[in-house]
Amino acid sequence: MEGKKTNKKKKILYILIAIIIIAGIIVGCTAKFKFSLAYDDSNRIEVYIGKDYNKDDIKAIAEEVFGTDDVLIQKIEFFNDSVAVTVRSSNDDQLNNLVTKINEKYEQSLTKDDLTVVQIPHYRGRDIMANYMWPIAISAILIVVYCAIRFRKLGVIKVVLKTIIWPLVIEALYLSVLAIVRIPISYYTLPLGIVLAVLTLIVITYKNEKELVEYKRANKR
């Protein structure tokens, strides 16, 4: 009876996972993934202030001028006299307003012509993943080979398929959630995906170890 209930719960879980992944694929293909400011189309506005500045002050000015808290502030020079303000878009009025407020704050006489505005193109997902591909591929092959040897008594094909399929399912589920909930792809989302894959492999290995112990006990009788 308990076995039937467990199997039913598993089926419900698998169906739920499948629905989320399918929904994620639909959203990913239609609305696309959302990217953080660091990875999306943006304008990088470089300003030479000419004196020491406070990043928090520049951020507050930029948020007021551009009407958003989605602003990235970066130091350009070692001497802390130049700053880069990155926003998703900007117009002439906003740039003039930015210069005015920086002049008021730091007693300068900058004009819009003193700004350097660079258009930053959108990063593609595959370009972001390019740095991770080879380490992940090599690690995955080594793990699969190890599991196939270590747990061969449980069935090589069964072990290999489980080791390959479940991390892929979890990654697909993770990406689907990002797409559906509109969580931006950022510096943190990709490493978190790798962590989830590693945790999945740890769980699979733990379960295989338990099965192997039970298998050895059963064959000793």
C-alpha positions as CSV (number, residue, x, y, z in Angstrom):
1,M,0.0,0.0,0.0
2,E,2.8,2.4,1.0
3,G,4.6,1.5,-2.2
4,K,1.6,2.5,-4.3
5,K,1.3,5.8,-2.5
6,T,5.0,6.5,-3.1
7,N,4.7,5.7,-6.8
8,K,1.7,8.0,-7.1
9,K,3.5,10.8,-5.4
10,K,6.4,10.3,-7.8
11,K,4.2,10.4,-10.8
12,I,2.6,13.6,-9.6
13,L,6.0,15.1,-9.0
14,Y,7.2,14.0,-12.5
15,I,4.1,15.5,-14.1
16,L,4.6,18.8,-12.2
17,I,8.2,19.0,-13.3
18,A,7.3,18.3,-16.9
19,I,4.6,21.0,-16.9
20,I,7.0,23.6,-15.4
21,I,9.7,22.7,-18.0
22,I,7.2,22.9,-20.9
23,A,5.9,26.2,-19.6
24,G,9.5,27.4,-19.3
25,I,10.3,26.4,-22.9
26,I,7.2,28.3,-24.1
27,V,8.1,31.4,-22.1
28,G,11.8,31.2,-23.1
29,C,10.9,31.0,-26.8
30,T,8.3,33.7,-26.8
31,A,9.2,36.3,-24.1
32,K,12.9,35.2,-23.9
33,F,14.9,35.2,-20.7
34,K,15.3,38.4,-18.7
35,F,18.8,39.6,-18.2
36,S,20.3,41.8,-15.5
37,L,21.7,45.2,-16.5
38,A,25.3,43.8,-16.7
39,Y,24.2,41.4,-19.5
40,D,21.4,43.4,-21.3
41,D,21.4,46.2,-23.9
42,S,22.6,49.2,-22.0
43,N,24.3,52.6,-22.2
44,R,27.6,53.1,-20.3
45,I,28.1,56.8,-19.5
46,E,31.7,57.6,-18.6
47,V,32.3,60.8,-16.6
48,Y,35.6,62.5,-15.7
49,I,34.7,64.3,-12.5
50,G,38.3,65.4,-11.8
51,K,38.2,64.8,-8.1
52,D,37.5,62.1,-5.5
53,Y,33.8,61.0,-5.5
54,N,31.5,58.7,-3.5
55,K,29.9,55.9,-5.4
56,D,26.7,56.0,-3.3
57,D,26.3,59.7,-4.2
58,I,26.7,59.1,-7.9
59,K,24.2,56.2,-7.6
60,A,21.7,58.4,-5.9
61,I,22.1,61.0,-8.6
62,A,21.8,58.4,-11.4
63,E,18.7,56.9,-9.8
64,E,17.0,60.3,-9.6
65,V,18.0,61.3,-13.1
66,F,17.0,58.1,-14.9
67,G,14.1,57.3,-12.6
68,T,15.1,53.8,-11.8
69,D,17.2,51.9,-9.2
70,D,18.5,49.6,-12.0
71,V,21.8,51.4,-12.2
72,L,25.3,50.1,-12.2
73,I,28.1,52.4,-10.9
74,Q,31.8,51.4,-11.6
75,K,35.1,53.1,-10.9
76,I,37.1,53.7,-14.1
77,E,40.4,55.1,-12.9
78,F,42.7,54.2,-10.0
79,F,42.7,57.8,-8.8
80,N,38.9,57.7,-8.2
81,D,38.2,60.7,-10.4
82,S,36.3,59.0,-13.2
83,V,33.1,57.0,-13.0
84,A,31.0,54.9,-15.3
85,V,27.2,55.0,-15.0
86,T,25.4,52.1,-16.8
87,V,21.7,52.3,-17.4
88,R,19.4,50.5,-19.9
89,S,18.7,53.7,-21.9
90,S,19.4,57.4,-21.8
91,N,18.4,60.5,-23.7
92,D,19.8,64.0,-24.1
93,D,17.6,65.6,-21.4
94,Q,18.7,62.9,-18.9
95,L,22.4,63.3,-19.8
96,N,22.1,67.1,-19.3
97,N,20.4,66.6,-16.0
98,L,23.1,64.1,-14.9
99,V,25.9,66.6,-15.7
100,T,24.0,69.4,-13.9
101,K,23.6,67.4,-10.7
102,I,27.2,66.2,-10.8
103,N,28.4,69.8,-11.2
104,E,26.2,70.9,-8.3
105,K,27.5,68.1,-6.1
106,Y,31.2,68.4,-7.0
107,E,31.5,72.0,-8.0
108,Q,32.5,71.3,-11.6
109,S,31.6,72.8,-14.9
110,L,31.1,69.7,-17.1
111,T,28.8,69.7,-20.1
112,K,27.1,66.9,-22.0
113,D,30.0,66.9,-24.5
114,D,32.3,65.8,-21.7
115,L,30.4,62.6,-21.3
116,T,31.4,59.4,-23.2
117,V,28.3,57.3,-24.0
118,V,29.0,53.8,-25.1
119,Q,26.2,51.4,-26.3
120,I,26.7,48.0,-24.8
121,P,25.1,45.1,-26.8
122,H,23.0,42.4,-25.2
123,Y,25.0,39.2,-24.2
124,R,23.6,36.0,-25.6
125,G,23.1,33.1,-23.2
126,R,25.4,30.8,-25.1
127,D,28.2,33.4,-25.0
128,I,27.8,33.7,-21.2
129,M,27.9,29.9,-20.9
130,A,31.0,29.6,-23.1
131,N,33.4,30.0,-20.2
132,Y,31.8,27.2,-18.3
133,M,31.3,24.6,-21.1
134,W,34.6,22.9,-21.1
135,P,35.1,22.6,-17.3
136,I,31.5,21.3,-17.0
137,A,31.9,18.8,-19.9
138,I,35.2,17.4,-18.6
139,S,33.9,17.1,-15.1
140,A,30.6,15.5,-16.3
141,I,32.5,12.8,-18.3
142,L,34.8,12.0,-15.3
143,I,31.8,11.8,-12.9
144,V,29.8,9.5,-15.3
145,V,32.8,7.2,-15.8
146,Y,33.4,7.0,-12.0
147,C,29.7,6.2,-11.3
148,A,29.7,3.6,-14.0
149,I,32.7,1.8,-12.5
150,R,31.7,2.4,-8.8
151,F,28.1,1.3,-9.2
152,R,28.4,-1.2,-12.0
153,K,26.7,-3.9,-10.0
154,L,23.5,-1.8,-10.0
155,G,23.5,-1.9,-13.8
156,V,25.9,0.3,-15.8
157,I,23.2,1.7,-18.2
158,K,20.8,2.4,-15.4
159,V,23.5,4.3,-13.4
160,V,24.8,6.2,-16.4
161,L,21.3,7.3,-17.5
162,K,20.4,8.4,-14.0
163,T,23.7,10.3,-13.6
164,I,23.2,12.2,-16.9
165,I,19.4,12.7,-17.0
166,W,18.6,14.0,-13.5
167,P,21.1,16.9,-13.5
168,L,19.8,17.9,-16.9
169,V,16.2,17.7,-15.7
170,I,17.1,19.9,-12.6
171,E,18.9,22.4,-14.8
172,A,15.9,22.5,-17.2
173,L,13.6,23.0,-14.2
174,Y,15.8,25.8,-12.8
175,L,16.0,27.6,-16.2
176,S,12.2,27.2,-16.6
177,V,11.6,28.8,-13.2
178,L,13.9,31.7,-14.1
179,A,12.0,32.2,-17.4
180,I,8.5,32.0,-15.9
181,V,9.1,34.1,-12.8
182,R,11.2,36.6,-14.8
183,I,14.3,36.4,-12.6
184,P,17.1,38.1,-14.4
185,I,20.2,36.2,-15.6
186,S,23.0,37.7,-13.6
187,Y,26.4,37.0,-12.1
188,Y,24.7,34.8,-9.5
189,T,22.2,32.8,-11.4
190,L,24.6,30.8,-13.5
191,P,26.9,29.7,-10.6
192,L,23.7,28.8,-8.7
193,G,22.7,26.5,-11.6
194,I,26.1,24.7,-11.3
195,V,25.6,24.3,-7.6
196,L,22.2,22.7,-8.1
197,A,23.7,20.3,-10.6
198,V,26.4,19.4,-8.1
199,L,23.9,18.9,-5.3
200,T,21.8,16.7,-7.6
201,L,24.9,14.5,-8.3
202,I,25.6,14.3,-4.6
203,V,22.0,13.1,-3.9
204,I,22.2,10.5,-6.8
205,T,25.6,9.2,-5.5
206,Y,24.2,8.9,-1.9
207,K,21.2,6.9,-3.2
208,N,23.4,4.7,-5.3
209,E,25.6,4.0,-2.3
210,K,22.5,3.0,-0.3
211,E,21.4,0.7,-3.2
212,L,24.8,-0.8,-3.5
213,V,24.9,-1.6,0.3
214,E,21.5,-3.3,0.0
215,Y,22.6,-5.1,-3.1
216,K,25.7,-6.5,-1.3
217,R,23.6,-7.5,1.8
218,A,21.0,-9.3,-0.4
219,N,23.7,-11.3,-2.2
220,K,25.4,-12.4,1.0
221,R,22.4,-14.3,2.1
